Amino acid sequence: MIFLILSFIFLKLLEFLIKILRLCKIMLKKMEFVENIADKIGEITVYGNGGMVKQLKEIFATGK
């Protein structure tokens, strides 16, 4: 019985780790996409009250 419980826990842990790896893969692709864009941008100049900077922070903020 304990073997079945431990096997179940192990399988659930593996499923969880696979989901984390998939999420990491997606995040890496997004980072590469942003990096490719950044490579093509030589300079950004912002004028005004800083609204654009706030919007950029919101777009690239982690956890969103």
MODELLER restraints for C-alpha pairs under 7 A, 6 or more apart:
rsr = mdl.restraints
at = mdl.atoms
